[in-house]
Amino acid sequence: MIPTLQERREATDGLLCTLGYRDDMIRHEFPVWVGEQVRRIDTAAFTRSAREPQDQTSSAIAGFLSAQNGGIRDAFDTAAALATPVVILAGDSALELWSVGASAQRERLHSLAYRDAQAPPDALARELAPRNLLAAKQATYQQSLFPTDVAGLLKEARDKSAGRLTQLVERTAAHLGAGSPRINRADRQWELTRISRLLIGAMAALMVSDKVLVDRSQRPETVLARAQQRFQNYFAWTAALTPADRESLLSAIEELGRDVSYSGLDPTVVASVYESAMLDAARRADFGVFYTPPSLARTMLAHIPLEELRPETRVVLDPSCGSGTFLLAAYDRLRQIAPLGLDLMQAHEDTGRRLTGFDVDPLAVEVARLALLLNAMPATNGWRVEQRDALAAGPALSASLVVSNPPWRDIRSRRGRRVQTADEFVHRMVESVAPGGFLAIVLPAGWLASATSRATREMLGKRCSVFEMWRLPQDTFSGADVDAAVLFACRDHREGGYVFRRVRRRSDWRSRFLESGAPSDETYLAQPDGGLKNGVWLHGPLDRYHDRLGQLPQLGSVAYVGKGPVPTPPVGKRGGSGPFLWLREMTGTRAYAPVDPGLLTRVRYPQEFNWRPDDGSRYLRPKVIVSGVRNPDIAWRLKVLPDLDGGIIPRDSMSVVIPEHSERAQVYALCAVLGSSLASCWIDTLNAGRSITVAMLKGMPIPAAGDVWVELARAGERAVSEAARGTLGSEELVAIDRLVVAAYGLPSQAFTVLAEHFAGVPAPEGAARYPSPTPDVGCKQKEQGAVSRTFGTVLELAEDRVKLWISGVTSEDGEWGDIPASFPGSQLQPGATFNVEIVGRDVAHARFTYQSESYLNLDELIQGPGVPA
């Protein structure tokens, strides 16, 4: 007998109840914005109660009572739009359970007969429980039954919602007359500010209405009035609107509310829309801002051990809060660790009053307030978010956590010296961190090595203890063309070093590192001033050999190193006669091979270049031409071209290395050294910018004088000859890399770490010189092995190793090893304790997490309640 719709609903609700979803966690006929229309989920289950936000972040299970309601495909599309990882299809004979993931992934999980709806298998019930599904969406738990990307599903749903809403906001802004090209910049900026404020207000009214279940069939006037009544403080500004602006606001509510439901939208979508639709290029340049991806903010907050702070001292400050991304992440993080004994509303109020944010952009402040309001709904706001210049004179506020992504404004001149806006914010943030508190800051990766910022780094190192750094790829922030860095520190003095993580730019790096919490590509145990160069906070695989490398001569001692000259515009029309050969770009050249004559044009020097004091005679000498500008995300930073006969003048985007003695043997030897993995690793470690400076090349260590240079010259000559014939292969270059490592006096292990650093990365000669490692044949077995949960402590730290004791895994005396890839930097100090999930004894691939009882000593931990079950 085919069940009725009522019977299907009762069976679906009964199953959800069995899985742990209470009545206030289940919504019927929940509206979801999909494409150009609003669809309904018959039964939607959330991981939070109705007194908390029920949206994309907390959606868990979507139940559909009939396949005839738009079809199965529509059901999965609707679930994906709400970022719901599980779908229940109530069919004619059974409840079909499916998993939903990113990129339209879906997989059948189980089929339950209606009579068994309240008796699902234990493993399935455990995986579908509210707590576990929420953890999966937050990338802190990986279900064994789910082959789909749950965390990626949430990001995809957010991005699609933000994209659709951005287009709608842009159309509405155009309808309201924003941005007329016939007015000057000042008037245009004023008009954009006015329109943006009205658009933010319209979105606020609609979101409040949808999320507190106000009937949206009402007129715009009613929608606005109910929102004003519900949150009087937030909407107080509307009382001062002119009649014309009020009409524009009502028009925007009507336009933005047509065929749209804001019920399930994540509050962070508002910030994305502001950045994409309301923040034009001029305004972005004025403020020097690159807004923080929500996934980065959440991951950063998760790495800060706020549990170490007493609950009454947990206060968060973002002095450059923008649209509130860090404040939202901090709100969620504080709510998760709110003191026991508080009911839901008390926890909301307690969390809200612990947040403070400032920004110079008044529109960004409005967006931050709205996002926080939506995230805390239905609780009222208690936070302090104001338009304010945090760098203005006056006493700094005190907070136990200061976290920010300050403006990355270009270096400018002040009182005869060059400064960086980020430095001023770092100084202000350090002043604001309370003793024992934490600092987390996003900076350009070049800040970690910039000579301009060295004094700021020294100040930070003296007043705080750095416990973790990240070096992230160039595409971390939309619109930014520089690598990013994240720095974590605390206002107390800790022993030992800190964790330095390097994340490579790959298509899936965000989902791996930010969304799924996977380990970084490279992890180092760094020491203060223990890197390749004093005062520089960038690290890499050669750090462990810094003592040896620091004793060697530098390239500048045996060769002239300089940039190519700057041509006189227009560049494209120069050439035709003269004694010199002009190389305009490296495109079309082959690494190690002499430059194809077809890529060279005759020029006169200095007549065709910006004024130079020299006669160009140095360019007539044999030399090595080296790439001077390379994407910092590419580990192979140096591409070498030999100019054996001399006479080539490269453009200023390249460097020249001209040996003291005009001998081909020296050119060949320098090709071997500069084209090696060791030379590129040196540059890749110390330079996070695109430009490879002359100073950096001059300061690069080279092998000491001796017979080894004869071997290097022979090896370089073979490479150049084979490259000219087009027969140069990776075997020859790998052999040269081995020779170079030995020439530097480094152990054979150095070659191994270099090969790992460049594994799978295309080299300048074209293919990957070192292929990606062969998958471990035991990897699948490890994945399928039983995961045990235990605990441990840090016993000792050495220069680049750590000694850990892990209960049931290591010996009683502990074991030395490299820093595990997922080890939290905050726990990298003798005596710190941690939790660990491990398969067998595979410490390197274990998952380490903060141990909330880390204030206990080892004996207390073993005897006390902190031992994991």
CORBELLIN-V604615 format. One line per field, one symbol per residue. phi: phi as a letter, one per 20 degrees, with the letter a starting at -180 (. if undefined). psi: psi as a letter, one per 20 degrees, with the letter a starting at -180 (. if undefined). burial: I if it has 9 or more other ideal C-beta (glycine too) atoms within 8 Angstrom, else O. A space follows every 50 residues. Layout:
phi=???
psi=???
burial=???
This chain:
phi=.ffffffffffffffffffoefgfddcdlffcecmdbddcegcddcecff edgdbgfdfccdddebfffnnffffffffffelefccddeefcaeedcec cflmfbbfeacdfgfdfdcfggfffffefgfffffffemdbdffedeeef fffffffffffffffffffffffffenfmffedfffffffffffffffff ffffffffffedmffeeffgffgfffffffcfffeffffeffgfffffff ffffffeflccegeffgffffffffedddffffffgemdcfffgffffff ffedffffefgfdfcdccfbflenffffffgfffffdfgfnefgfffgff fffedcbcaeeffgfffffffffffegefeecfdccfaefeffpfffdbe cdcadfgdfgfceblnceccggffffgffffeffgnecccbebfgfgfcf ffefffffffffecdfdaccddffefdfnedcfdcccdbcebddendbed dddeecgdffffeeeemffffccceecgldefbfnddecafegfdfffff eefdgfecbfcbeffefefeffdenqbpeddedfbegnedgmegfggfed cfcdcegecggceeenffffegadecgdcbgffeffedddcedfenoede ffecddcdfgdfcfgfffffffffeefffffgfffecedfeefffffgef fcgfgqffffffffffffffffffemdfdfffffffgfffgffemeffff fffffffdgmegegfpeffcfgffgffefffffeffeddbbabeebcdfc ccdddcgmceffenceaffffdffffdebgnfdbebdbdmdefgdfddcf efeffeefffffeefffff
psi=ppqrhghgghgghgghghijorhjjpqqlpppoocjrprppgoppqiqri irpobhhjqgppppipiimirhghghggghhjloippoonahiroppqqp aqlkpqppgrppqhijhklqqggghghjqgghhghghjkjpophioirng hhggggggggghgghgggggghghhikqkpijqrgghghgghggggghgg hghgggggghijkqojirqhhgggghghhgmgggjhhihjqrhghghhgh ghgggiipkqpjgjpphihghgggghhinrhghghgilqoqpphhggghg hhipmhhhqphiinpppoimicjjghhghhggghhhkqqqiprghhgggg ghijppqqqiohghggggggggghhipjqrqjrooqoqoiiqqrqqqpqi popqnrplqqprpokjqprphhghhgghghhipqpiaqppqprphhhiip hhjghggggghhiropiqqqorrhkgppipkqqqqppprqlroqqabrpp pppqorhjhghggggikqqrhppqoqqpkjaipqipkqqaiihijhgghi iqrqhiiiqpprqqqpqpqpgijrqhrriqppohripiqppiqqpphijq qprppjhjrqpqirjjhhiiqqrppqpipqpiiohnhppqppnhiripor rijrqpooqgpmphhhggghggghjrhgghhgghgiojrhpoqhhgghjp qrqqqahhhghhggghggggghhhikjprhgghhhgggggghhikqrhhh hghghhhjpipprhifrphoqqqppphjghhghirppqparaqpgrpagk rqoqpppjgrrhirqqrqpqhjpphhjmqpiqrrqppqockmhhjroprp oikiiqrgghghhaiipq.
burial=OOIOOOIIIOIIIIIIIIIOIOOOIIIOOIIIIIOOOIIOIIIIIIIOIO OOIIIIIIIIIIIIIIIOIOOOOIIIIIIIIIIIIIIIIIOOOOIIIIII IIOOIIIOIOOIIIOOIOOIOOOIIOIIIIOIIIIIIIIOOOIOOIOIII IIIIIIIIIIIIOIIIOIIIIIIIOIOIIOOOOOOOOIIOIIIIIIIIII IIIIIIIIIIIIOIOIOOOIOOIIOIIIOOIOOIIOOIOOIOOOIIOIII IIIIIIIOOIIIIIIIIIIIIIIIIIIIIOOOIIOOIIIIIIIIIIIIII IIIIIIOOIOOOIIIIIIIIIIIIIIIIIIIIIIIOOIOOOIOIOOIIII IIOIIIIIIOIOIIIIIIIIIIIIIIIOIOIOIOIOOOOIOOOOOOOOII IIIIIIIIOOOOOOOOOOIIIIIIIIIIIIOIIIOOIIIIIIIIIIIIII OIIIOIIIIIIOOIIIIIIIIIIIOIIOOIOIIIIIIIIIIOOOOOIIII IIIIOOOOIIIIIIIIOOOIOIIIIIIOOIIIOOOIIIIIIIIOIIOIIO OIOIIIOOIOIOIIIOIOOOOOOIOOOIOIIIIOOIOOIOIIIIIIOOII IIIIIIOIIOOIOOOIOIIIIIIIIIIIOIOIOOIIIIIIIIIIOIIIII IIIIIIIIIOOOOOIIIIIIIIIIIIIIIIIIIIIIIIIOOIOIOIIIII IIIOOOOIIOIIIIIIIIIIOIIOOOOIOIOIIIIIIIIIIIIIOIOOOI IOIIIIIIIOIOIIIOOIIIOOOOOOOOOOOIOOOOOOOIIIIIOOIOOI IIIIIIOOIIOOOIIOIOIIIOIIIIIIIIOIIIIIIIIOOIIOOIOIII IOIIOIOIOIIOOIOIOOO
